[in-house]
Amino acid sequence: MGAVSTPASRAPLLPPTEKPRVVVEHPDFYVVHKPALWLTHPVRARVDVPDVLTYLRRATGEDTLAPPHRLDRETSGAQVFSRDREAAQRFFTLFKTHLVGKTYVAIVHGTPDWDRRTLDAPLGDLGLGGANRIAIRQAVVPDGRPAVTDFRVLDRRAGHALIEAYPRSGRLHQIRAHLSHLGLPMVGDKIYGRDPEVFLAFMEEGQTPELTARLGLARQALHAARIAFPWSGTQFSAELPLAPDLQAYWEALPQDGAPA
């Protein structure tokens, strides 16, 4: 994943505290609340990490379930799973033609002086060297792939902002990299956060209590709050409230002007 190798003795990842739950059961698909620290589907790794696809297939007995899109392990929120091959093909077309809208909510360090902003800035590999030691880090680069994100500030408090993000394109780490470019690093972000050494420490030692204390959260503060798409002649949408751990972090921050 990064510029350093991962030791075989790496500490295990923190286990999730929640299980996935179905929030919408449609004849063609499920909308599921994916908790943080769950993978979308199984991957080969040095440590065992639970994944939503395996969990759902066992819970429902439906072996034809498939995820038409993916959320990062640390991201919580709304995720769709098609229930049969025909639905999977319909979703493939919807995503390919950019007809699926996904809205995210993030908690960031910093208080922007704008309420709404659209960032049109190409993203690509930053490249190893200099201050960057992480191979997968993305950045705004002149020869990058087109990337556009709409941002809206929902609230501000204690040097933080609660920001809604609507990515018009689907680039790797788009929201996180764009927020970093704006000088608004996401709370808990190991790659694009305020401490450039956190990801390397995570790869070496796992999610230790000390690392969580440095980050403020055990995962990046990003939540998939809404998904919308056309289906069978109507516009379908589903919304999920901010995940409990992110809500707790936000509510613990003192409001501007209030005593800490």
Secondary structure, DSSP 8 states (H G I E B T S, - for coil): --SS---TT-------SS--EEEEE-SSEEEEEE-TT-BSS----SS---BHHHHHHHHH--TT-B-SS---TT-EEEEEEESSHHHHHHHHHHHHTT--EEEEEEEEES--S-SEEEEE--EEE--SBTTB--TT-EEE-TTSB--EEEEEEEEEETTEEEEEEEESS--TTHHHHHHHHTT--BTT-TTTSS-TTHHHHHHHH-S-HHHHHHHSSSS--EEEEEEEEEETTEEEEEE----HHHHHHHHHS--TTS--
